[in-house]
Amino acid sequence: MSKRIETMFREYRNKERDIKLLRQRLMDMTCISDAEVIETMVFSSPEGEYVQSSGISDKTATIAMYFRDQQERLNKDMVGLITRKICSLVDELRLFDYAVALLPTRQAEIVRHLVKNGDDWETTMQELGISRRTLQRERQNAIDGLEHMYSLFDARSDQIS
């Protein structure tokens, strides 16, 4: 269990960054519209010096409709994948933030400095006016407290499932 907490300590700021990047990617994503796909496949197009002006064959229309369905499915899958990843990261960070908020005040402050702010040990010791030994002890106590809370969260989610 301690590994999960230690990993969260190291990866918290990266996960925040990943959420921002994924949200931006989702907002910037432009999907191919089904109308564009059908237009390019169905309507007549130039062939050499001549322009084909005959009616649309059933086969071409069927292919165009199939392609549109596939295009819609792929766009939904792509958006769904990004959305699920964002939700997973947000849930992970919310749970961690909630658990940190339940820690005793000094331990929560230490976690905020070291994890959320990304401060080094020296800066944290100066900001909080504590010694290195106190910082080590309180950090370990915070990890132990977070481990206990995560075990309770896990037990609770097992009961729900």
C-alpha positions as CSV (number, residue, x, y, z in Angstrom):
1,M,0.0,0.0,0.0
2,S,2.8,2.4,0.8
3,K,3.9,2.2,-2.8
4,R,0.6,3.6,-3.9
5,I,1.0,6.6,-1.6
6,E,4.7,7.1,-2.5
7,T,3.8,7.0,-6.2
8,M,1.1,9.5,-5.7
9,F,3.5,11.8,-3.9
10,R,5.9,11.6,-6.9
11,E,3.3,11.7,-9.6
12,Y,0.7,14.2,-8.3
13,R,1.8,17.2,-10.3
14,N,2.3,15.1,-13.4
15,K,-1.3,13.8,-13.1
16,E,-2.5,17.4,-12.8
17,R,-0.5,18.3,-15.9
18,D,-1.9,15.3,-17.8
19,I,-5.5,16.3,-17.0
20,K,-4.8,19.8,-18.4
21,L,-3.2,18.4,-21.5
22,L,-6.0,15.8,-22.1
23,R,-8.7,18.5,-21.6
24,Q,-6.9,20.8,-24.1
25,R,-6.6,17.9,-26.5
26,L,-10.3,17.1,-26.2
27,M,-11.2,20.8,-26.8
28,D,-8.9,21.1,-29.8
29,M,-10.0,17.8,-31.3
30,T,-11.7,18.2,-34.7
31,C,-13.6,15.2,-35.9
32,I,-14.4,14.5,-39.5
33,S,-18.0,15.3,-40.1
34,D,-20.2,12.6,-41.6
35,A,-21.4,15.0,-44.3
36,E,-17.8,15.5,-45.5
37,V,-17.3,11.8,-45.7
38,I,-20.4,11.2,-47.6
39,E,-19.9,14.1,-50.0
40,T,-16.4,12.9,-50.9
41,M,-17.6,9.4,-51.5
42,V,-21.0,9.8,-53.1
43,F,-21.1,12.8,-55.4
44,S,-19.8,12.8,-58.9
45,S,-16.2,13.7,-59.4
46,P,-14.0,14.4,-62.4
47,E,-12.4,11.5,-64.2
48,G,-9.7,12.7,-66.5
49,E,-11.2,15.2,-69.0
50,Y,-14.8,14.0,-68.3
51,V,-17.1,14.5,-65.4
52,Q,-19.2,11.5,-64.3
53,S,-22.7,12.7,-64.2
54,S,-24.6,9.4,-63.9
55,G,-26.7,8.5,-60.9
56,I,-25.2,7.2,-57.7
57,S,-24.9,3.5,-57.5
58,D,-26.4,1.6,-54.6
59,K,-23.0,0.0,-53.9
60,T,-21.3,3.4,-53.6
61,A,-24.1,4.7,-51.3
62,T,-23.9,1.6,-49.1
63,I,-20.1,2.0,-48.8
64,A,-20.5,5.7,-47.9
65,M,-23.1,4.9,-45.3
66,Y,-20.9,2.2,-43.8
67,F,-17.9,4.5,-43.8
68,R,-19.9,7.2,-42.0
69,D,-21.0,4.7,-39.4
70,Q,-17.4,3.6,-38.9
71,Q,-16.2,7.2,-38.8
72,E,-18.8,8.1,-36.1
73,R,-17.8,5.0,-34.0
74,L,-14.1,5.9,-34.2
75,N,-14.8,9.5,-33.3
76,K,-16.9,8.4,-30.3
77,D,-14.3,5.9,-29.3
78,M,-11.5,8.5,-29.4
79,V,-13.5,11.0,-27.4
80,G,-14.6,8.3,-25.0
81,L,-11.1,7.1,-24.4
82,I,-9.8,10.6,-23.6
83,T,-12.8,11.4,-21.4
84,R,-12.4,8.1,-19.4
85,K,-8.7,8.9,-18.8
86,I,-9.6,12.4,-17.6
87,C,-12.3,11.1,-15.3
88,S,-9.9,8.4,-13.9
89,L,-7.2,11.0,-13.2
90,V,-9.6,13.5,-11.6
91,D,-11.1,10.8,-9.4
92,E,-7.7,9.7,-8.3
93,L,-6.6,13.2,-7.4
94,R,-9.9,14.0,-5.6
95,L,-9.6,10.9,-3.5
96,F,-6.1,11.9,-2.6
97,D,-7.0,15.5,-1.8
98,Y,-9.9,14.3,0.3
99,A,-7.7,11.9,2.3
100,V,-5.1,14.7,2.8
101,A,-7.8,17.0,4.1
102,L,-8.6,14.4,6.7
103,L,-5.0,14.3,8.0
104,P,-4.0,16.3,11.1
105,T,-3.2,19.9,10.2
106,R,0.6,19.7,10.3
107,Q,0.7,16.5,8.2
108,A,-1.7,18.0,5.7
109,E,0.5,21.1,5.4
110,I,3.6,19.0,4.8
111,V,1.8,17.0,2.1
112,R,0.6,20.2,0.5
113,H,4.1,21.6,0.4
114,L,5.9,18.5,-0.7
115,V,3.2,17.1,-3.1
116,K,0.9,19.8,-4.3
117,N,3.3,22.7,-4.4
118,G,6.3,20.6,-5.4
119,D,8.5,22.2,-2.7
120,D,11.7,20.6,-1.8
121,W,12.5,19.6,1.8
122,E,14.6,22.7,2.6
123,T,11.8,25.0,1.5
124,T,9.2,23.0,3.4
125,M,11.3,23.1,6.6
126,Q,11.8,26.8,6.3
127,E,8.1,27.6,5.5
128,L,6.8,25.5,8.4
129,G,9.7,26.2,10.8
130,I,10.5,22.6,11.5
131,S,13.6,20.4,11.6
132,R,14.5,17.8,9.1
133,R,13.8,15.0,11.6
134,T,10.3,16.5,12.4
135,L,9.6,16.7,8.6
136,Q,10.7,13.0,8.2
137,R,8.6,11.9,11.1
138,E,5.5,13.9,10.1
139,R,5.8,12.8,6.5
140,Q,5.9,9.2,7.5
141,N,3.0,9.7,9.8
142,A,1.1,11.3,6.9
143,I,1.9,8.3,4.7
144,D,0.7,5.9,7.4
145,G,-2.5,7.9,7.8
146,L,-3.1,8.0,4.1
147,E,-2.4,4.2,3.9
148,H,-5.0,3.6,6.6
149,M,-7.6,5.8,4.8
150,Y,-7.0,4.2,1.5
151,S,-7.5,0.8,3.0
152,L,-10.8,2.0,4.4
153,F,-11.8,3.4,1.0
154,D,-10.8,0.1,-0.6
155,A,-12.8,-1.9,1.9
156,R,-15.8,0.3,1.4
157,S,-15.6,0.0,-2.4
158,D,-15.3,-3.8,-2.1
159,Q,-18.6,-3.8,0.0
160,I,-20.3,-1.7,-2.7
161,S,-19.2,-4.0,-5.5
